Amino acid sequence: MSPSDIPHLIAADLFVAGIATIVQSVGIWRFGVRLPLIQGCTFSAAIPMVTIGSQYGVPAIYGSVIASGVFMMLFAPLFASLLRLFPPLVTGTVLLIIGTTLMPVAADWVGGGAEVKGTSDFGTPQNLAVAAFVLVLILSIERWAPEWLARIAVLVGMISGLLLCIPLGMVDWSGTRDSPIFGLTHPFYFGMPEFVLSAVFAMCIVSLVTMVEATGDVLAIGEITESEIDNHRIADTLRADGAATIIGGIFNTFQYTAFAQNIGVLSITGVRSRWVTAAAGGMLLILGLIPKTAALVAAIPAPVLGGAGIALFGMVAASGV
């Protein structure tokens, strides 16, 4: 995709994540577990989507995402009763593979991004130094900082890396300058979805991993909030994830699930109210309607993303182990 497409993807993700978070927190009929959950795009689908996009094009990605959302909604009640068939060994192995397979993406970012790969601008000492700074800072915060700060180590590392890159002239603000303050995310921005059978099948398999991940998060949050979690509430969670994934495919984003980081935040802050996360969902939705926010995120230099990516993808792999 062209660089101008990236802010659109980020804005779409913020917008749909806000809707999904509100639905999970507040609940609408049989959609949403009514617990303090924050929703976002899952890493589990990243590599399959790259493969689908490379072979069949971007419209096939969105066709498979929409189809997988329908699959999640229909399969949710049965899956909730079959959880015992997915032991930690299975889900852990998949997470390990996802984390290690994403590492080459982070390596490209460290060098300066895939768009400069093979040129003299790739892998310069400055790019490597910035990525190393971000990675070391994140690991140091994660290891030695107070627990509340360690939970946002990646965020702190990326902001620090961005601030370091500004005086080095590595940040291009043109996209931020040209972006409107307010704007709606357009459905089917990249064209009408295409439903390729093999791509749909692959994304439905990935959906099983996403559903296991969401189930584990809900069970943990149920313990923290002292709420009883039965098969019906698990099904309500997964049904809402499926609906959010369908909306995501329409608005040019991807599969949605509950974020595991949310569990740590609840434990540290002591917040137990689902209305707090519902308000956070409203914030996400509003940010999704401000293209300048997405353009600002897209302006973060690739080496900063590389340092954070190595840490983040390493955490995914480590959680699998």
N, C-alpha and C positions, 0 to 999 in steps of 0.2 A: 504494500500500500504506500501511497505518497505520504510525506510528512503531514500534509494538511488533513489527512483522514484520521490521524491519531487523536487529536482533540475531540473529534466527533465520537469516537469509540469511548473515550473517557467520560464525556458528558452523558452518553447513553447509559453507561454502566452506573454512574451516580444516580441517574434518574430512576432506572429500574430497581436498583438496590434499595432506594428509598421506599418505593412502592412495596417491594417484597418484605422489607423490615416492618413496615406498618401492618401488613397483612398477618405476618407471623406473630407480632406482638399483641395486636388488638383482636384478630380473628374475625373472619367473615363466614358464617355458617360452618361448613366442615373444612374450611381452609384456614390454617394457622393454629399453632399449638397454644397460643395465649401465654407465652413465657417471654422473658426479656432476651430476645435473640436479635443479632445484627446479621443481615444477609449480604452476600457479595458473590462475585464470580469465583468459581472454583478453579484451582490449578489442575485438577484431575483431568480436565478435558483439553488442556493446552496442546499436548503433543498430537493426539488424534485430530484436532482441528487443523493444526499445521499440515498434517499429512493430507487431510481431505481438501484443504484449500490449494495445496500444491498440485494435486492430481485433477481436481474437478472444478476449482475456482471458488471464490468467496460465496456466491449464491448457494452452493452445495453445503457450505458450512452452516448457513442459517436454516436451510431446509432440514438438515440433520438435527440441529438444535431444537427447532420447533417440534419435530417428530419425537425427539427424546423427551421433551416436556410432556407431550401427550402420553407417552409410555409411562412416565413417572406417575402421572395422575391416575391412570388406569390400574397400574401395578401396585400402587401404594398400600391398599388394604391387604393384599396377599403378601407383599414384602414384609409388612409389619409382623405377620405371623410366621415368617420364615427366617427371622434374624439369626437363629441358632445355626443356620447353614453357612454363615459367613464369619468364621472365627477370626481372632486377631492375626493369625498366621497368614491368612488370605489377604485381608485388607492391608496389613503391614507390608507384605511383599509388593503389592501394587503401589503403595505410597513410596517405597524405596526406589522402585523403577521410575516413578514419575520424577522424583527429586534428582536422580542421577541423569536422566534423559534430558532434563532442562538445563543441566550445567553448560553444555556447549552454547546455549543462547546467552547465558551470563558471560561466557568467555568472549563472545563477539562484542558484547557491550563493553567489556573491559578494554578491548582494543580500540573502541571508538564507534562501534555500530556496524551492522552488516552492510550498510550503504557505502562505507569507506574501506571495506575489506578488500585486500589486494592492492591498495594504494599506499603511498608513502605516509599518509595520515593515520594509517592503522597501526596500533601498537606502539605509539610514540612514548618516550619516557614520561611525558606529562600525563598522558592518559593512564598509564600503568600506576603512576604515583597517586593520582586522584582516586582510582579504584582501590588501591591498597589502603589509603587513608580511611576511606569509608568503611571498608571491611574490618580493619583493625579497630576503628572506633565502635562499630556495632558489636564486635566480639567483646571488647573491653567493657562496654556498658552492660551487655548481657551477663558478663561474668562477675563484675565487681560493683556495679551500681546498685542503689536501693531497688527493691523489687518493683515498685511502681514505675520507676524509670526504665528498668530492664524490659518491661512489657512493651515499651514503645521504642526499643533500641533501633529498629530498622527505620522508623520515622525520623528519629533524631539524627541518625547517620546520614539519611538522604538530604535532610534540610541543611546539615553542616556541610556536606559535599557540595550542594548547590551554592551556598554562600562562599565557599572556597573558590568555586569556578567563576564567579562573577568578576573578581579583579583579574583573573587569568584570561578573560575574554572568551570563555568557552560557552557562554550562554547566549543563545539567539532569541531575542525578545520580539522579533518581527511578528511571529504568529500571535503572541499575546496582544501586541499593539493593534493588529488588524481585526481581532476577534470582537464581535459585538458583546455588549454587556449582558443582554438577555436574548434568549432564543430557544425555540422548541426543537426537540430531537425528532427528526423525520423518520417515519416508518419506512422500511425497505429502502434505506438510503443507498445501498449497494446493489439494488435490483431485486426483482422478485425471487423468492427462494426456489431452489431446485432440490427435488427429493430423489437422491441417488441411493439405491437399495443398500449397497455395501457401506456407504457413509452413514446411513440411518442406523444400520445394524451395529456399527462400531460405536456410535454415540449412545445407543441404548445400553451397550455393555458398560460403557463408562458411567452411565447413569446409576448402575448398581453400586459402583464404588462411591459415587456422590451420596447415594441414599444411605449407605452404611456410615459414611462420615457424618451426615446430618443426624442419624439416629444416635450415634455415640455422643455428639454434642448435646442433644436434647436430654439424654439420660443423665449426663453430667450436670447440666443446668437444673434438671429436676431435683437432683440431690442437694445442690447449693440452695435452691429456693424452697426445699422441703415440699415439693409438689409430687403427687403420685403420677407416674407416667405409665400408661397402659398401651395396649396395641392401638386403640382408637386414637389416642393423642399422637402416637408415632405416625399413623396414617394421615392425620390432619397436617402434620409437619411436612410430610413428603408430598402431599397433594398441593400444598402451598408452594413448595419448591418447584413442582412441575408447572404450576400456573405461571410462576415468575419466569421460568425458563422459556415458556411459550411467548410471554410478553417480551422477554429478552431477544428472542429470535426475530420478532416483529420490529423491535426498535434497535436492531443491529448490535446486540451484545450476546452473551453466551449463557451457559448453565449457571444456576444459582444454588447456593447452599448456605447453611449456618456457619459462621466463622468461628473456628476454635479459639481464636484470640479472645473472643467475647467471654469465654469461661474464666480466663485469668483475670480479666477486668472486673467481673462480678465478684470474684473471690477477694480481690484487693480492696475494692471500693465499698463493698458491703451493700451495694445497690441491689434491690430485689424487685423493683417495680417494672412491670412491662410497659408502663406509660412513659418511663424514661427512654427506653429504647424506641418506642413509637415516636417520641419527639425527635430522637436522633434520626429516625427514618425520614421525618419531615424535613430535617436539615439536609440530608442527602438529596432528597427530591428537589429542593430549592437550588442546591449547588449544581444539579444536573441541568437546570434551566439558565445557568450563567456560563456561557461558553468561555469567558475569560478564565474561569477557574480551571477548566480542562486544558486550555492552552498553556496556562502556567505550569501544570503538571507535565505537559508534553515538552516543555522547554528544558526540563532537567537533562543535562548532558548524559550521553550513553555511558561513560566511565563511572558516573555516580550510580546509575542503575546497575552496572556490572558488579561493583563492590557490594551493593545491597542484594543483588540477585544471587551471588555466591552464598551469602549468609542465609538468605531466605530459602533457596532451593535446598541448601544443606540442612536447614531445619526440617523441611518436608521429608527428606531422606532419613534424617535421624529419628523423626517421629515414627516412621515406618519400621525402623530397626527396633 
